[in-house]
Amino acid sequence: MNKKKIGTIAAIICGASFLLWMILIFTGACFSGHKISPIAIFTLFTFFISGATATICLAESLIKFVGKSFSAGFNGTNFIPSEEKAFCTHCGKQITKGNKFCPHCGGKCSND
């Protein structure tokens, strides 16, 4: 089974355990006397473990989804999808598609 499937299953389990925790809280069933009930402890444990598993397994997929990789780093704007990109035929650097001139070398860009 690949990471994406494991992460998706973990996210579903995390959501279900969160809903169960909310039901336990609002019905008062999470406390038996002055102690937390075993089902409440199990539910919280499941919630935290499945949430962490989902985060670890799906983080790479989510970053690739927006067109970035772990090696790109984070500068506050690089996770926001932007315009289509193209490459300058003169210097090879990435430019915004539709530019008439390369902002790096000043070369004339083709309108492909």
DAFENLIN-V186632 format. One record per residue. N is the residue number from 1. RES is the residue in one small letter. OMEGA is omega in radians with two decimals (* if undefined). D_CENTER is the distance of its C-alpha to the mean C-alpha in Angstrom with 1 decimal. Layout:
# DAFENLIN-V186632
N;RES;OMEGA;D_CENTER, N;RES;OMEGA;D_CENTER
This chain:
# DAFENLIN-V186632
1;m;-3.10;19.3, 2;n;-3.07;16.3, 3;k;-3.08;13.0, 4;k;3.12;11.2, 5;k;3.12;14.2, 6;i;3.13;14.2, 7;g;3.12;10.7, 8;t;3.11;11.6, 9;i;3.12;14.9, 10;a;3.12;13.7, 11;a;3.10;11.6, 12;i;3.11;14.9, 13;i;3.12;17.0, 14;c;3.12;15.2, 15;g;3.14;15.8, 16;a;-3.14;19.3, 17;s;3.06;20.2, 18;f;3.10;19.1, 19;l;3.11;21.4, 20;l;3.11;24.1, 21;w;3.12;23.9, 22;m;3.10;24.4, 23;i;3.13;27.3, 24;l;3.13;28.8, 25;i;-3.03;28.7, 26;f;3.09;30.2, 27;t;-3.13;32.9, 28;g;-3.08;33.7, 29;a;-3.11;33.5, 30;c;3.12;31.3, 31;f;3.03;34.4, 32;s;-3.02;37.5, 33;g;3.12;40.2, 34;h;-3.12;38.8, 35;k;3.03;36.3, 36;i;-3.09;32.8, 37;s;3.12;33.2, 38;p;3.12;31.9, 39;i;3.11;29.8, 40;a;3.11;28.0, 41;i;3.11;27.4, 42;f;-3.13;26.1, 43;t;3.11;23.8, 44;l;3.11;22.3, 45;f;3.14;22.1, 46;t;3.13;20.3, 47;f;-3.09;17.9, 48;f;-3.12;16.9, 49;i;-3.13;17.0, 50;s;3.09;15.0, 51;g;3.11;12.3, 52;a;3.12;12.2, 53;t;3.13;12.4, 54;a;3.14;9.5, 55;t;-3.12;7.3, 56;i;-3.06;9.2, 57;c;-3.05;9.3, 58;l;-3.09;6.0, 59;a;-3.13;4.4, 60;e;3.13;7.0, 61;s;-3.13;6.7, 62;l;3.12;3.7, 63;i;3.09;5.8, 64;k;-3.12;8.8, 65;f;3.13;8.3, 66;v;3.00;9.1, 67;g;-3.13;11.7, 68;k;3.07;11.2, 69;s;3.14;11.5, 70;f;-3.08;11.6, 71;s;-3.10;15.2, 72;a;-3.09;14.9, 73;g;-3.12;14.4, 74;f;3.11;13.4, 75;n;3.11;16.2, 76;g;-3.12;15.0, 77;t;-3.00;15.1, 78;n;3.05;13.6, 79;f;3.11;10.2, 80;i;3.13;12.4, 81;p;3.14;13.8, 82;s;-3.13;17.5, 83;e;3.08;20.6, 84;e;-3.12;21.4, 85;k;3.07;22.5, 86;a;-3.14;25.7, 87;f;3.12;27.6, 88;c;3.14;31.0, 89;t;-3.13;33.8, 90;h;-3.06;35.7, 91;c;3.10;33.4, 92;g;3.14;30.3, 93;k;-3.11;27.8, 94;q;3.14;25.0, 95;i;3.06;26.2, 96;t;-3.12;25.4, 97;k;3.13;26.8, 98;g;3.09;30.1, 99;n;3.08;31.3, 100;k;3.14;35.0, 101;f;3.12;35.0, 102;c;3.13;32.7, 103;p;-3.11;31.8, 104;h;-3.06;32.0, 105;c;-3.13;35.3, 106;g;-3.14;36.8, 107;g;3.13;37.5, 108;k;-3.12;37.9, 109;c;3.06;34.9, 110;s;-3.12;35.6, 111;n;-3.14;34.3, 112;d;*;32.7
